Amino acid sequence: MSQKDRLMRDMKANPQTDYHTAVMTDEVVWLMHPKPGGVYIDCTLGSGGHAHRLLEFVCDDAQVIGIDRDQDAISAAKQRLKCFRDTVTFVHGNFSDLQDIVENLRIPQVDGILFDLGVSSYQLDEAERGFSYMEDGPLDMRMNQGAGLSAEDLVNTLSVKEITDILRTYGEERWAARIANFIVEKRDKAPITTTGELVEIIKAAIPARARRSGPHPARRTFQALRIAVNHELDNLHEGLEQAMKILSAGGRLIVISYHSLEDRIVKTTFLEMSDPRNHGSLRILTRKPIVPCREEVIANPRSRSAKLRAAEKF
Ligand SMILES: C[S@@+](CC[C@H](N)C(=O)[O-])C[C@H]1O[C@@H](n2cnc3c(N)ncnc32)[C@H](O)[C@@H]1O
């Protein structure tokens, strides 16, 4: 049975399946303040957890455009949101093309835009997708399966310096240069093709004393490669710029990020867009980022690093 068939079977058996547990849904609804007849864009639809909550809140009297670059996510969301079939438009695309997407759909107004960044639990847990350092699988990491370069392409073709830069910039990895050297040494003998092989290389590169405490030794490298493979930070810059252009006056922009590089971009972009010296037309609603409550973190440990920032266009 193919990966997609398995996913669809599980989603049909239980549409609330643990494909992904949406984070801070109450806070998103409260800050988005959706109104009947409004138009909302979920730029990172995943399995539709946030979209479902927004539509429940307005008794399905709103229009939601759900975008995801992962075809598996679109399939899962279609299943989960089938009771709202007439109100949701599904778009398999990249939120860095937000303006074109909205223009093609001829949407006259946008009342709210949500970005829930990063990867879903499904993407992380499915070994075949290659995001996980806990499971052995092909070294892929592409959110949009089949498009662009994979992590395997990067580790087997980039120079030591290029790999070091990626691990340092996107993973803030202290042992970046050592890991890059070990990767190149290993690939000179045979190409690196699986997540398991890469984990072993990272473990060999990081001195034992540094591996004894802290998170999994491969966590930073995997985060860095994932960001590079999917151009995540460039897409975020572009997505926020375009969101600001298409949002109607009074419309709300909500961003949930999961690591400091993303949060820094959201914070500085919001500040720039709200600065009167730049003729900013954004009012920041969250002076400090909102984080999940203790109960949510206990129930869903993956929510622990989430930071939510919200703003309103005027
Ligand atoms: C954290 S999950 C979102 C989960 C979703 N809020 C839910 O309730 O199920 C992030 C999703 O964003 C998608 N994604 C990440 N970057 C994207 C981009 N540039 N354009 C479109 N989708 C993107 C991923 O494929 C993933 O499905």
PDBQT file of the ligand as one rigid body, heavy atoms in Angstrom, charges set to zero:
ROOT
HETATM    1  C1  LIG A 401       2.740  23.152  11.329  1.00  0.00    +0.000 C 
HETATM    2  S1  LIG A 401       1.994  22.519   9.872  1.00  0.00    +0.000 S 
HETATM    3  C2  LIG A 401       0.419  23.316   9.857  1.00  0.00    +0.000 C 
HETATM    4  C3  LIG A 401      -0.639  22.560  10.577  1.00  0.00    +0.000 C 
HETATM    5  C4  LIG A 401      -2.026  23.132  10.433  1.00  0.00    +0.000 C 
HETATM    6  N1  LIG A 401      -2.122  24.460  10.997  1.00  0.00    +0.000 N 
HETATM    7  C5  LIG A 401      -3.078  22.226  11.050  1.00  0.00    +0.000 C 
HETATM    8  O1  LIG A 401      -3.884  22.700  11.847  1.00  0.00    +0.000 OA
HETATM    9  O2  LIG A 401      -3.092  21.028  10.724  1.00  0.00    +0.000 OA
HETATM   10  C6  LIG A 401       2.828  23.407   8.622  1.00  0.00    +0.000 C 
HETATM   11  C7  LIG A 401       2.333  23.102   7.217  1.00  0.00    +0.000 C 
HETATM   12  O3  LIG A 401       2.773  24.172   6.405  1.00  0.00    +0.000 OA
HETATM   13  C8  LIG A 401       3.160  23.666   5.145  1.00  0.00    +0.000 C 
HETATM   14  N2  LIG A 401       4.096  24.652   4.587  1.00  0.00    +0.000 N 
HETATM   15  C9  LIG A 401       5.313  25.005   5.060  1.00  0.00    +0.000 A 
HETATM   16  N3  LIG A 401       5.868  25.955   4.288  1.00  0.00    +0.000 NA
HETATM   17  C10 LIG A 401       4.965  26.237   3.318  1.00  0.00    +0.000 A 
HETATM   18  C11 LIG A 401       4.946  27.141   2.216  1.00  0.00    +0.000 A 
HETATM   19  N4  LIG A 401       5.987  27.946   1.956  1.00  0.00    +0.000 N 
HETATM   20  N5  LIG A 401       3.846  27.189   1.443  1.00  0.00    +0.000 NA
HETATM   21  C12 LIG A 401       2.782  26.376   1.696  1.00  0.00    +0.000 A 
HETATM   22  N6  LIG A 401       2.753  25.475   2.713  1.00  0.00    +0.000 NA
HETATM   23  C13 LIG A 401       3.824  25.413   3.512  1.00  0.00    +0.000 A 
HETATM   24  C14 LIG A 401       3.770  22.322   5.458  1.00  0.00    +0.000 C 
HETATM   25  O4  LIG A 401       3.736  21.486   4.326  1.00  0.00    +0.000 OA
HETATM   26  C15 LIG A 401       2.866  21.832   6.607  1.00  0.00    +0.000 C 
HETATM   27  O5  LIG A 401       1.819  21.029   6.121  1.00  0.00    +0.000 OA
ENDROOT
TORSDOF 0
